[in-house]
Amino acid sequence: MRLRFLGIIPNTPVDDSPTIWLDEDTGDLLIQSYRATDAEVEACQEIGSIPGHSTAVPEHETIIRLPATMLKYIPQPEGRDGDAPRA
């Protein structure tokens, strides 16, 4: 796995460090961030995604909260004109 560091919240304390990396082999993002609260998970489950799809969060998955300031580190596909929201 070839990971590339993309960014960390500026001025982050040593023990509070949302970070984002890019797997250069797959294009996947690896994100270390704040675990969503129970209330946030419940809100996500209430909204759901597509009809008929389970809203349960499997043991091998989690819901994280990515601070808006981290959006600037998410790479955009080539050809995008920067219309994605930025922090």
PyMOL Python script that loads the backbone (N, CA, C, O; Angstrom):
from pymol import cmd

cmd.read_pdbstr("""\
ATOM      1  N   MET A   1       0.854  -1.166   0.000  1.00  0.00           N
ATOM      2  CA  MET A   1       0.000   0.000   0.000  1.00  0.00           C
ATOM      3  C   MET A   1       0.906   1.237   0.000  1.00  0.00           C
ATOM      4  O   MET A   1       1.790   1.380   0.845  1.00  0.00           O
ATOM      5  N   ARG A   2       0.663   2.119  -0.963  1.00  0.00           N
ATOM      6  CA  ARG A   2       1.425   3.366  -1.026  1.00  0.00           C
ATOM      7  C   ARG A   2       0.521   4.502  -0.558  1.00  0.00           C
ATOM      8  O   ARG A   2      -0.364   4.948  -1.288  1.00  0.00           O
ATOM      9  N   LEU A   3       0.757   4.965   0.670  1.00  0.00           N
ATOM     10  CA  LEU A   3      -0.046   6.049   1.214  1.00  0.00           C
ATOM     11  C   LEU A   3       0.659   7.374   1.042  1.00  0.00           C
ATOM     12  O   LEU A   3       1.880   7.473   1.162  1.00  0.00           O
ATOM     13  N   ARG A   4      -0.144   8.402   0.756  1.00  0.00           N
ATOM     14  CA  ARG A   4       0.371   9.765   0.700  1.00  0.00           C
ATOM     15  C   ARG A   4      -0.399  10.600   1.702  1.00  0.00           C
ATOM     16  O   ARG A   4      -1.629  10.650   1.660  1.00  0.00           O
ATOM     17  N   PHE A   5       0.316  11.258   2.604  1.00  0.00           N
ATOM     18  CA  PHE A   5      -0.283  12.164   3.568  1.00  0.00           C
ATOM     19  C   PHE A   5      -0.865  13.352   2.821  1.00  0.00           C
ATOM     20  O   PHE A   5      -0.180  13.973   2.008  1.00  0.00           O
ATOM     21  N   LEU A   6      -2.144  13.677   3.094  1.00  0.00           N
ATOM     22  CA  LEU A   6      -2.780  14.812   2.443  1.00  0.00           C
ATOM     23  C   LEU A   6      -2.903  16.012   3.368  1.00  0.00           C
ATOM     24  O   LEU A   6      -2.702  17.150   2.943  1.00  0.00           O
ATOM     25  N   GLY A   7      -3.235  15.764   4.637  1.00  0.00           N
ATOM     26  CA  GLY A   7      -3.378  16.907   5.525  1.00  0.00           C
ATOM     27  C   GLY A   7      -3.826  16.523   6.922  1.00  0.00           C
ATOM     28  O   GLY A   7      -4.309  15.420   7.180  1.00  0.00           O
ATOM     29  N   ILE A   8      -3.641  17.486   7.806  1.00  0.00           N
ATOM     30  CA  ILE A   8      -4.047  17.359   9.200  1.00  0.00           C
ATOM     31  C   ILE A   8      -4.631  18.707   9.599  1.00  0.00           C
ATOM     32  O   ILE A   8      -4.245  19.734   9.040  1.00  0.00           O
ATOM     33  N   ILE A   9      -5.544  18.721  10.548  1.00  0.00           N
ATOM     34  CA  ILE A   9      -6.107  19.990  10.993  1.00  0.00           C
ATOM     35  C   ILE A   9      -4.959  20.877  11.462  1.00  0.00           C
ATOM     36  O   ILE A   9      -4.162  20.461  12.303  1.00  0.00           O
ATOM     37  N   PRO A  10      -4.866  22.081  10.934  1.00  0.00           N
ATOM     38  CA  PRO A  10      -3.781  22.980  11.338  1.00  0.00           C
ATOM     39  C   PRO A  10      -3.792  23.233  12.849  1.00  0.00           C
ATOM     40  O   PRO A  10      -4.848  23.300  13.478  1.00  0.00           O
ATOM     41  N   ASN A  11      -2.611  23.369  13.399  1.00  0.00           N
ATOM     42  CA  ASN A  11      -2.434  23.659  14.829  1.00  0.00           C
ATOM     43  C   ASN A  11      -3.097  22.633  15.728  1.00  0.00           C
ATOM     44  O   ASN A  11      -3.524  22.963  16.834  1.00  0.00           O
ATOM     45  N   THR A  12      -3.188  21.394  15.270  1.00  0.00           N
ATOM     46  CA  THR A  12      -3.836  20.349  16.049  1.00  0.00           C
ATOM     47  C   THR A  12      -2.963  19.958  17.244  1.00  0.00           C
ATOM     48  O   THR A  12      -1.741  19.871  17.120  1.00  0.00           O
ATOM     49  N   PRO A  13      -3.589  19.724  18.395  1.00  0.00           N
ATOM     50  CA  PRO A  13      -2.803  19.235  19.529  1.00  0.00           C
ATOM     51  C   PRO A  13      -2.290  17.820  19.255  1.00  0.00           C
ATOM     52  O   PRO A  13      -2.802  17.125  18.377  1.00  0.00           O
ATOM     53  N   VAL A  14      -1.292  17.409  20.001  1.00  0.00           N
ATOM     54  CA  VAL A  14      -0.653  16.107  19.785  1.00  0.00           C
ATOM     55  C   VAL A  14      -1.652  14.951  19.896  1.00  0.00           C
ATOM     56  O   VAL A  14      -1.520  13.961  19.176  1.00  0.00           O
ATOM     57  N   ASP A  15      -2.639  15.057  20.775  1.00  0.00           N
ATOM     58  CA  ASP A  15      -3.561  13.934  21.001  1.00  0.00           C
ATOM     59  C   ASP A  15      -4.937  14.155  20.382  1.00  0.00           C
ATOM     60  O   ASP A  15      -5.896  13.492  20.779  1.00  0.00           O
ATOM     61  N   ASP A  16      -5.058  15.055  19.435  1.00  0.00           N
ATOM     62  CA  ASP A  16      -6.338  15.352  18.794  1.00  0.00           C
ATOM     63  C   ASP A  16      -6.027  15.702  17.346  1.00  0.00           C
ATOM     64  O   ASP A  16      -5.829  16.869  17.008  1.00  0.00           O
ATOM     65  N   SER A  17      -5.985  14.671  16.488  1.00  0.00           N
ATOM     66  CA  SER A  17      -5.366  14.913  15.184  1.00  0.00           C
ATOM     67  C   SER A  17      -6.105  14.310  13.994  1.00  0.00           C
ATOM     68  O   SER A  17      -5.602  13.359  13.394  1.00  0.00           O
ATOM     69  N   PRO A  18      -7.289  14.830  13.626  1.00  0.00           N
ATOM     70  CA  PRO A  18      -7.901  14.356  12.394  1.00  0.00           C
ATOM     71  C   PRO A  18      -6.923  14.507  11.229  1.00  0.00           C
ATOM     72  O   PRO A  18      -6.359  15.578  11.002  1.00  0.00           O
ATOM     73  N   THR A  19      -6.738  13.411  10.500  1.00  0.00           N
ATOM     74  CA  THR A  19      -5.731  13.328   9.443  1.00  0.00           C
ATOM     75  C   THR A  19      -6.340  12.604   8.253  1.00  0.00           C
ATOM     76  O   THR A  19      -7.257  11.798   8.410  1.00  0.00           O
ATOM     77  N   ILE A  20      -5.826  12.895   7.056  1.00  0.00           N
ATOM     78  CA  ILE A  20      -6.331  12.231   5.859  1.00  0.00           C
ATOM     79  C   ILE A  20      -5.154  11.814   4.977  1.00  0.00           C
ATOM     80  O   ILE A  20      -4.201  12.569   4.785  1.00  0.00           O
ATOM     81  N   TRP A  21      -5.246  10.587   4.446  1.00  0.00           N
ATOM     82  CA  TRP A  21      -4.231  10.016   3.562  1.00  0.00           C
ATOM     83  C   TRP A  21      -4.914   9.505   2.295  1.00  0.00           C
ATOM     84  O   TRP A  21      -6.110   9.214   2.302  1.00  0.00           O
ATOM     85  N   LEU A  22      -4.155   9.399   1.217  1.00  0.00           N
ATOM     86  CA  LEU A  22      -4.621   8.840  -0.045  1.00  0.00           C
ATOM     87  C   LEU A  22      -3.863   7.554  -0.319  1.00  0.00           C
ATOM     88  O   LEU A  22      -2.632   7.535  -0.288  1.00  0.00           O
ATOM     89  N   ASP A  23      -4.602   6.469  -0.590  1.00  0.00           N
ATOM     90  CA  ASP A  23      -3.978   5.225  -1.040  1.00  0.00           C
ATOM     91  C   ASP A  23      -3.746   5.399  -2.532  1.00  0.00           C
ATOM     92  O   ASP A  23      -4.688   5.365  -3.323  1.00  0.00           O
ATOM     93  N   GLU A  24      -2.504   5.582  -2.907  1.00  0.00           N
ATOM     94  CA  GLU A  24      -2.188   5.870  -4.301  1.00  0.00           C
ATOM     95  C   GLU A  24      -2.402   4.672  -5.218  1.00  0.00           C
ATOM     96  O   GLU A  24      -2.460   4.839  -6.437  1.00  0.00           O
ATOM     97  N   ASP A  25      -2.520   3.472  -4.665  1.00  0.00           N
ATOM     98  CA  ASP A  25      -2.779   2.285  -5.484  1.00  0.00           C
ATOM     99  C   ASP A  25      -4.251   2.170  -5.866  1.00  0.00           C
ATOM    100  O   ASP A  25      -4.577   1.716  -6.962  1.00  0.00           O
ATOM    101  N   THR A  26      -5.151   2.587  -4.949  1.00  0.00           N
ATOM    102  CA  THR A  26      -6.580   2.402  -5.193  1.00  0.00           C
ATOM    103  C   THR A  26      -7.345   3.717  -5.369  1.00  0.00           C
ATOM    104  O   THR A  26      -8.448   3.728  -5.916  1.00  0.00           O
ATOM    105  N   GLY A  27      -6.764   4.814  -4.908  1.00  0.00           N
ATOM    106  CA  GLY A  27      -7.473   6.089  -4.910  1.00  0.00           C
ATOM    107  C   GLY A  27      -8.355   6.272  -3.695  1.00  0.00           C
ATOM    108  O   GLY A  27      -9.011   7.304  -3.558  1.00  0.00           O
ATOM    109  N   ASP A  28      -8.385   5.279  -2.800  1.00  0.00           N
ATOM    110  CA  ASP A  28      -9.195   5.372  -1.588  1.00  0.00           C
ATOM    111  C   ASP A  28      -8.601   6.395  -0.629  1.00  0.00           C
ATOM    112  O   ASP A  28      -7.395   6.644  -0.631  1.00  0.00           O
ATOM    113  N   LEU A  29      -9.469   6.981   0.190  1.00  0.00           N
ATOM    114  CA  LEU A  29      -9.031   7.881   1.243  1.00  0.00           C
ATOM    115  C   LEU A  29      -9.074   7.141   2.568  1.00  0.00           C
ATOM    116  O   LEU A  29     -10.018   6.396   2.830  1.00  0.00           O
ATOM    117  N   LEU A  30      -8.074   7.334   3.398  1.00  0.00           N
ATOM    118  CA  LEU A  30      -8.071   6.824   4.762  1.00  0.00           C
ATOM    119  C   LEU A  30      -8.176   8.039   5.661  1.00  0.00           C
ATOM    120  O   LEU A  30      -7.374   8.968   5.562  1.00  0.00           O
ATOM    121  N   ILE A  31      -9.166   8.027   6.537  1.00  0.00           N
ATOM    122  CA  ILE A  31      -9.466   9.206   7.333  1.00  0.00           C
ATOM    123  C   ILE A  31      -9.478   8.849   8.813  1.00  0.00           C
ATOM    124  O   ILE A  31     -10.198   7.953   9.255  1.00  0.00           O
ATOM    125  N   GLN A  32      -8.664   9.572   9.558  1.00  0.00           N
ATOM    126  CA  GLN A  32      -8.711   9.498  11.016  1.00  0.00           C
ATOM    127  C   GLN A  32      -9.458  10.743  11.453  1.00  0.00           C
ATOM    128  O   GLN A  32      -9.039  11.857  11.142  1.00  0.00           O
ATOM    129  N   SER A  33     -10.543  10.572  12.161  1.00  0.00           N
ATOM    130  CA  SER A  33     -11.315  11.735  12.574  1.00  0.00           C
ATOM    131  C   SER A  33     -12.142  11.382  13.800  1.00  0.00           C
ATOM    132  O   SER A  33     -11.975  10.319  14.398  1.00  0.00           O
ATOM    133  N   TYR A  34     -13.021  12.277  14.154  1.00  0.00           N
ATOM    134  CA  TYR A  34     -13.843  12.093  15.345  1.00  0.00           C
ATOM    135  C   TYR A  34     -14.946  11.074  15.071  1.00  0.00           C
ATOM    136  O   TYR A  34     -15.607  11.134  14.034  1.00  0.00           O
ATOM    137  N   ARG A  35     -15.142  10.156  15.984  1.00  0.00           N
ATOM    138  CA  ARG A  35     -16.241   9.197  15.874  1.00  0.00           C
ATOM    139  C   ARG A  35     -17.546   9.960  16.050  1.00  0.00           C
ATOM    140  O   ARG A  35     -17.662  10.802  16.940  1.00  0.00           O
ATOM    141  N   ALA A  36     -18.511   9.671  15.217  1.00  0.00           N
ATOM    142  CA  ALA A  36     -19.816  10.308  15.342  1.00  0.00           C
ATOM    143  C   ALA A  36     -20.440   9.932  16.677  1.00  0.00           C
ATOM    144  O   ALA A  36     -20.245   8.823  17.173  1.00  0.00           O
ATOM    145  N   THR A  37     -21.186  10.857  17.250  1.00  0.00           N
ATOM    146  CA  THR A  37     -21.884  10.583  18.500  1.00  0.00           C
ATOM    147  C   THR A  37     -23.060   9.644  18.228  1.00  0.00           C
ATOM    148  O   THR A  37     -23.461   9.449  17.081  1.00  0.00           O
ATOM    149  N   ASP A  38     -23.595   9.078  19.279  1.00  0.00           N
ATOM    150  CA  ASP A  38     -24.774   8.216  19.122  1.00  0.00           C
ATOM    151  C   ASP A  38     -25.920   8.988  18.463  1.00  0.00           C
ATOM    152  O   ASP A  38     -26.630   8.446  17.615  1.00  0.00           O
ATOM    153  N   ALA A  39     -26.097  10.241  18.850  1.00  0.00           N
ATOM    154  CA  ALA A  39     -27.172  11.057  18.269  1.00  0.00           C
ATOM    155  C   ALA A  39     -26.931  11.282  16.775  1.00  0.00           C
ATOM    156  O   ALA A  39     -27.882  11.274  15.993  1.00  0.00           O
ATOM    157  N   GLU A  40     -25.681  11.483  16.371  1.00  0.00           N
ATOM    158  CA  GLU A  40     -25.374  11.681  14.951  1.00  0.00           C
ATOM    159  C   GLU A  40     -25.615  10.403  14.159  1.00  0.00           C
ATOM    160  O   GLU A  40     -26.142  10.446  13.048  1.00  0.00           O
ATOM    161  N   VAL A  41     -25.226   9.259  14.735  1.00  0.00           N
ATOM    162  CA  VAL A  41     -25.459   7.976  14.067  1.00  0.00           C
ATOM    163  C   VAL A  41     -26.967   7.751  13.909  1.00  0.00           C
ATOM    164  O   VAL A  41     -27.425   7.343  12.842  1.00  0.00           O
ATOM    165  N   GLU A  42     -27.730   8.015  14.960  1.00  0.00           N
ATOM    166  CA  GLU A  42     -29.181   7.851  14.888  1.00  0.00           C
ATOM    167  C   GLU A  42     -29.777   8.765  13.816  1.00  0.00           C
ATOM    168  O   GLU A  42     -30.676   8.352  13.084  1.00  0.00           O
ATOM    169  N   ALA A  43     -29.288   9.994  13.719  1.00  0.00           N
ATOM    170  CA  ALA A  43     -29.791  10.916  12.693  1.00  0.00           C
ATOM    171  C   ALA A  43     -29.487  10.382  11.299  1.00  0.00           C
ATOM    172  O   ALA A  43     -30.334  10.460  10.409  1.00  0.00           O
ATOM    173  N   CYS A  44     -28.276   9.837  11.097  1.00  0.00           N
ATOM    174  CA  CYS A  44     -27.928   9.242   9.803  1.00  0.00           C
ATOM    175  C   CYS A  44     -28.852   8.071   9.489  1.00  0.00           C
ATOM    176  O   CYS A  44     -29.293   7.910   8.351  1.00  0.00           O
ATOM    177  N   GLN A  45     -29.144   7.254  10.499  1.00  0.00           N
ATOM    178  CA  GLN A  45     -30.011   6.101  10.297  1.00  0.00           C
ATOM    179  C   GLN A  45     -31.437   6.535   9.985  1.00  0.00           C
ATOM    180  O   GLN A  45     -32.124   5.879   9.202  1.00  0.00           O
ATOM    181  N   GLU A  46     -31.891   7.629  10.586  1.00  0.00           N
ATOM    182  CA  GLU A  46     -33.234   8.141  10.296  1.00  0.00           C
ATOM    183  C   GLU A  46     -33.344   8.611   8.846  1.00  0.00           C
ATOM    184  O   GLU A  46     -34.358   8.376   8.189  1.00  0.00           O
ATOM    185  N   ILE A  47     -32.307   9.270   8.355  1.00  0.00           N
ATOM    186  CA  ILE A  47     -32.301   9.753   6.971  1.00  0.00           C
ATOM    187  C   ILE A  47     -32.147   8.584   6.006  1.00  0.00           C
ATOM    188  O   ILE A  47     -32.803   8.541   4.965  1.00  0.00           O
ATOM    189  N   GLY A  48     -31.271   7.629   6.356  1.00  0.00           N
ATOM    190  CA  GLY A  48     -31.033   6.470   5.497  1.00  0.00           C
ATOM    191  C   GLY A  48     -30.264   6.848   4.247  1.00  0.00           C
ATOM    192  O   GLY A  48     -29.675   7.927   4.174  1.00  0.00           O
ATOM    193  N   SER A  49     -30.271   5.969   3.272  1.00  0.00           N
ATOM    194  CA  SER A  49     -29.554   6.229   2.027  1.00  0.00           C
ATOM    195  C   SER A  49     -30.461   5.933   0.838  1.00  0.00           C
ATOM    196  O   SER A  49     -31.058   6.850   0.275  1.00  0.00           O
ATOM    197  N   ILE A  50     -30.570   4.668   0.452  1.00  0.00           N
ATOM    198  CA  ILE A  50     -31.451   4.321  -0.661  1.00  0.00           C
ATOM    199  C   ILE A  50     -32.553   3.403  -0.147  1.00  0.00           C
ATOM    200  O   ILE A  50     -32.342   2.657   0.809  1.00  0.00           O
ATOM    201  N   PRO A  51     -33.721   3.451  -0.770  1.00  0.00           N
ATOM    202  CA  PRO A  51     -34.833   2.625  -0.295  1.00  0.00           C
ATOM    203  C   PRO A  51     -34.446   1.151  -0.196  1.00  0.00           C
ATOM    204  O   PRO A  51     -33.845   0.587  -1.111  1.00  0.00           O
ATOM    205  N   GLY A  52     -34.802   0.545   0.929  1.00  0.00           N
ATOM    206  CA  GLY A  52     -34.567  -0.882   1.124  1.00  0.00           C
ATOM    207  C   GLY A  52     -33.193  -1.231   1.657  1.00  0.00           C
ATOM    208  O   GLY A  52     -32.947  -2.386   2.003  1.00  0.00           O
ATOM    209  N   HIS A  53     -32.287  -0.258   1.732  1.00  0.00           N
ATOM    210  CA  HIS A  53     -30.934  -0.536   2.223  1.00  0.00           C
ATOM    211  C   HIS A  53     -30.913  -0.419   3.737  1.00  0.00           C
ATOM    212  O   HIS A  53     -31.505   0.502   4.298  1.00  0.00           O
ATOM    213  N   SER A  54     -30.240  -1.337   4.394  1.00  0.00           N
ATOM    214  CA  SER A  54     -30.153  -1.333   5.853  1.00  0.00           C
ATOM    215  C   SER A  54     -29.528  -0.041   6.360  1.00  0.00           C
ATOM    216  O   SER A  54     -28.644   0.524   5.715  1.00  0.00           O
ATOM    217  N   THR A  55     -29.985   0.421   7.505  1.00  0.00           N
ATOM    218  CA  THR A  55     -29.382   1.595   8.132  1.00  0.00           C
ATOM    219  C   THR A  55     -28.468   1.195   9.286  1.00  0.00           C
ATOM    220  O   THR A  55     -27.886   2.056   9.946  1.00  0.00           O
ATOM    221  N   ALA A  56     -28.341  -0.103   9.530  1.00  0.00           N
ATOM    222  CA  ALA A  56     -27.440  -0.574  10.585  1.00  0.00           C
ATOM    223  C   ALA A  56     -25.993  -0.324  10.164  1.00  0.00           C
ATOM    224  O   ALA A  56     -25.658  -0.418   8.983  1.00  0.00           O
ATOM    225  N   VAL A  57     -25.140  -0.006  11.138  1.00  0.00           N
ATOM    226  CA  VAL A  57     -23.721   0.184  10.869  1.00  0.00           C
ATOM    227  C   VAL A  57     -23.015  -1.120  11.268  1.00  0.00           C
ATOM    228  O   VAL A  57     -22.952  -1.451  12.452  1.00  0.00           O
ATOM    229  N   PRO A  58     -22.487  -1.858  10.286  1.00  0.00           N
ATOM    230  CA  PRO A  58     -21.846  -3.130  10.596  1.00  0.00           C
ATOM    231  C   PRO A  58     -20.633  -2.955  11.502  1.00  0.00           C
ATOM    232  O   PRO A  58     -20.050  -1.872  11.565  1.00  0.00           O
ATOM    233  N   GLU A  59     -20.260  -4.009  12.193  1.00  0.00           N
ATOM    234  CA  GLU A  59     -19.120  -3.979  13.116  1.00  0.00           C
ATOM    235  C   GLU A  59     -17.834  -3.536  12.434  1.00  0.00           C
ATOM    236  O   GLU A  59     -16.986  -2.920  13.079  1.00  0.00           O
ATOM    237  N   HIS A  60     -17.664  -3.833  11.147  1.00  0.00           N
ATOM    238  CA  HIS A  60     -16.422  -3.479  10.455  1.00  0.00           C
ATOM    239  C   HIS A  60     -16.450  -2.067   9.866  1.00  0.00           C
ATOM    240  O   HIS A  60     -15.523  -1.679   9.156  1.00  0.00           O
ATOM    241  N   GLU A  61     -17.496  -1.301  10.151  1.00  0.00           N
ATOM    242  CA  GLU A  61     -17.618   0.072   9.669  1.00  0.00           C
ATOM    243  C   GLU A  61     -17.896   1.002  10.846  1.00  0.00           C
ATOM    244  O   GLU A  61     -18.263   0.558  11.934  1.00  0.00           O
ATOM    245  N   THR A  62     -17.715   2.285  10.609  1.00  0.00           N
ATOM    246  CA  THR A  62     -18.081   3.290  11.600  1.00  0.00           C
ATOM    247  C   THR A  62     -18.479   4.557  10.863  1.00  0.00           C
ATOM    248  O   THR A  62     -18.185   4.706   9.677  1.00  0.00           O
ATOM    249  N   ILE A  63     -19.133   5.452  11.542  1.00  0.00           N
ATOM    250  CA  ILE A  63     -19.455   6.763  10.985  1.00  0.00           C
ATOM    251  C   ILE A  63     -18.532   7.750  11.675  1.00  0.00           C
ATOM    252  O   ILE A  63     -18.470   7.802  12.903  1.00  0.00           O
ATOM    253  N   ILE A  64     -17.806   8.541  10.872  1.00  0.00           N
ATOM    254  CA  ILE A  64     -16.925   9.553  11.440  1.00  0.00           C
ATOM    255  C   ILE A  64     -17.446  10.935  11.092  1.00  0.00           C
ATOM    256  O   ILE A  64     -18.192  11.106  10.128  1.00  0.00           O
ATOM    257  N   ARG A  65     -17.048  11.911  11.877  1.00  0.00           N
ATOM    258  CA  ARG A  65     -17.354  13.311  11.574  1.00  0.00           C
ATOM    259  C   ARG A  65     -16.078  13.939  11.045  1.00  0.00           C
ATOM    260  O   ARG A  65     -15.078  14.030  11.758  1.00  0.00           O
ATOM    261  N   LEU A  66     -16.115  14.372   9.794  1.00  0.00           N
ATOM    262  CA  LEU A  66     -14.969  15.020   9.169  1.00  0.00           C
ATOM    263  C   LEU A  66     -15.167  16.530   9.268  1.00  0.00           C
ATOM    264  O   LEU A  66     -16.088  17.066   8.652  1.00  0.00           O
ATOM    265  N   PRO A  67     -14.322  17.227  10.031  1.00  0.00           N
ATOM    266  CA  PRO A  67     -14.473  18.673  10.150  1.00  0.00           C
ATOM    267  C   PRO A  67     -14.388  19.348   8.781  1.00  0.00           C
ATOM    268  O   PRO A  67     -13.599  18.936   7.930  1.00  0.00           O
ATOM    269  N   ALA A  68     -15.192  20.372   8.574  1.00  0.00           N
ATOM    270  CA  ALA A  68     -15.250  21.064   7.282  1.00  0.00           C
ATOM    271  C   ALA A  68     -13.882  21.556   6.835  1.00  0.00           C
ATOM    272  O   ALA A  68     -13.603  21.610   5.637  1.00  0.00           O
ATOM    273  N   THR A  69     -13.037  21.911   7.776  1.00  0.00           N
ATOM    274  CA  THR A  69     -11.709  22.404   7.411  1.00  0.00           C
ATOM    275  C   THR A  69     -10.870  21.334   6.709  1.00  0.00           C
ATOM    276  O   THR A  69      -9.884  21.658   6.047  1.00  0.00           O
ATOM    277  N   MET A  70     -11.256  20.058   6.849  1.00  0.00           N
ATOM    278  CA  MET A  70     -10.521  18.961   6.223  1.00  0.00           C
ATOM    279  C   MET A  70     -10.902  18.771   4.752  1.00  0.00           C
ATOM    280  O   MET A  70     -10.177  18.098   4.019  1.00  0.00           O
ATOM    281  N   LEU A  71     -12.013  19.344   4.307  1.00  0.00           N
ATOM    282  CA  LEU A  71     -12.466  19.153   2.928  1.00  0.00           C
ATOM    283  C   LEU A  71     -11.436  19.633   1.915  1.00  0.00           C
ATOM    284  O   LEU A  71     -11.358  19.096   0.810  1.00  0.00           O
ATOM    285  N   LYS A  72     -10.653  20.629   2.278  1.00  0.00           N
ATOM    286  CA  LYS A  72      -9.658  21.154   1.335  1.00  0.00           C
ATOM    287  C   LYS A  72      -8.582  20.128   1.001  1.00  0.00           C
ATOM    288  O   LYS A  72      -7.873  20.290   0.008  1.00  0.00           O
ATOM    289  N   TYR A  73      -8.444  19.086   1.798  1.00  0.00           N
ATOM    290  CA  TYR A  73      -7.423  18.071   1.556  1.00  0.00           C
ATOM    291  C   TYR A  73      -7.918  16.930   0.673  1.00  0.00           C
ATOM    292  O   TYR A  73      -7.119  16.091   0.257  1.00  0.00           O
ATOM    293  N   ILE A  74      -9.208  16.878   0.379  1.00  0.00           N
ATOM    294  CA  ILE A  74      -9.748  15.795  -0.437  1.00  0.00           C
ATOM    295  C   ILE A  74      -9.468  16.101  -1.906  1.00  0.00           C
ATOM    296  O   ILE A  74      -9.927  17.120  -2.422  1.00  0.00           O
ATOM    297  N   PRO A  75      -8.721  15.231  -2.582  1.00  0.00           N
ATOM    298  CA  PRO A  75      -8.388  15.488  -3.981  1.00  0.00           C
ATOM    299  C   PRO A  75      -9.639  15.479  -4.853  1.00  0.00           C
ATOM    300  O   PRO A  75     -10.569  14.708  -4.619  1.00  0.00           O
ATOM    301  N   GLN A  76      -9.645  16.344  -5.856  1.00  0.00           N
ATOM    302  CA  GLN A  76     -10.749  16.419  -6.802  1.00  0.00           C
ATOM    303  C   GLN A  76     -10.342  15.715  -8.090  1.00  0.00           C
ATOM    304  O   GLN A  76      -9.180  15.782  -8.489  1.00  0.00           O
ATOM    305  N   PRO A  77     -11.287  15.038  -8.745  1.00  0.00           N
ATOM    306  CA  PRO A  77     -10.958  14.413 -10.024  1.00  0.00           C
ATOM    307  C   PRO A  77     -10.486  15.471 -11.014  1.00  0.00           C
ATOM    308  O   PRO A  77     -10.946  16.612 -10.994  1.00  0.00           O
ATOM    309  N   GLU A  78      -9.564  15.072 -11.874  1.00  0.00           N
ATOM    310  CA  GLU A  78      -9.079  16.008 -12.894  1.00  0.00           C
ATOM    311  C   GLU A  78     -10.245  16.477 -13.749  1.00  0.00           C
ATOM    312  O   GLU A  78     -11.153  15.706 -14.059  1.00  0.00           O
ATOM    313  N   GLY A  79     -10.211  17.747 -14.125  1.00  0.00           N
ATOM    314  CA  GLY A  79     -11.272  18.308 -14.937  1.00  0.00           C
ATOM    315  C   GLY A  79     -12.358  18.994 -14.141  1.00  0.00           C
ATOM    316  O   GLY A  79     -13.190  19.704 -14.705  1.00  0.00           O
ATOM    317  N   ARG A  80     -12.358  18.787 -12.809  1.00  0.00           N
ATOM    318  CA  ARG A  80     -13.338  19.485 -11.970  1.00  0.00           C
ATOM    319  C   ARG A  80     -12.972  20.944 -11.924  1.00  0.00           C
ATOM    320  O   ARG A  80     -11.789  21.285 -11.897  1.00  0.00           O
ATOM    321  N   ASP A  81     -13.954  21.807 -11.914  1.00  0.00           N
ATOM    322  CA  ASP A  81     -13.675  23.238 -11.905  1.00  0.00           C
ATOM    323  C   ASP A  81     -13.740  23.837 -10.511  1.00  0.00           C
ATOM    324  O   ASP A  81     -13.892  25.049 -10.360  1.00  0.00           O
ATOM    325  N   GLY A  82     -13.625  22.990  -9.486  1.00  0.00           N
ATOM    326  CA  GLY A  82     -13.599  23.503  -8.128  1.00  0.00           C
ATOM    327  C   GLY A  82     -14.972  23.834  -7.580  1.00  0.00           C
ATOM    328  O   GLY A  82     -15.095  24.676  -6.690  1.00  0.00           O
ATOM    329  N   ASP A  83     -16.028  23.174  -8.107  1.00  0.00           N
ATOM    330  CA  ASP A  83     -17.375  23.479  -7.653  1.00  0.00           C
ATOM    331  C   ASP A  83     -17.731  22.771  -6.350  1.00  0.00           C
ATOM    332  O   ASP A  83     -18.810  22.990  -5.800  1.00  0.00           O
ATOM    333  N   ALA A  84     -16.828  21.918  -5.851  1.00  0.00           N
ATOM    334  CA  ALA A  84     -17.083  21.224  -4.593  1.00  0.00           C
ATOM    335  C   ALA A  84     -16.948  22.210  -3.433  1.00  0.00           C
ATOM    336  O   ALA A  84     -16.134  23.131  -3.493  1.00  0.00           O
ATOM    337  N   PRO A  85     -17.752  22.018  -2.370  1.00  0.00           N
ATOM    338  CA  PRO A  85     -17.635  22.931  -1.232  1.00  0.00           C
ATOM    339  C   PRO A  85     -16.248  22.829  -0.611  1.00  0.00           C
ATOM    340  O   PRO A  85     -15.681  21.742  -0.493  1.00  0.00           O
ATOM    341  N   ARG A  86     -15.734  23.941  -0.229  1.00  0.00           N
ATOM    342  CA  ARG A  86     -14.418  24.009   0.402  1.00  0.00           C
ATOM    343  C   ARG A  86     -14.535  24.737   1.727  1.00  0.00           C
ATOM    344  O   ARG A  86     -15.362  25.635   1.888  1.00  0.00           O
ATOM    345  N   ALA A  87     -13.710  24.344   2.662  1.00  0.00           N
ATOM    346  CA  ALA A  87     -13.696  24.983   3.975  1.00  0.00           C
ATOM    347  C   ALA A  87     -12.830  26.221   3.950  1.00  0.00           C
ATOM    348  O   ALA A  87     -12.692  26.899   4.968  1.00  0.00           O
TER     349      ALA A  87
END
""", "prot")
cmd.dss("prot")
cmd.show_as("cartoon", "prot")
cmd.util.cbc("prot")
cmd.orient("prot")
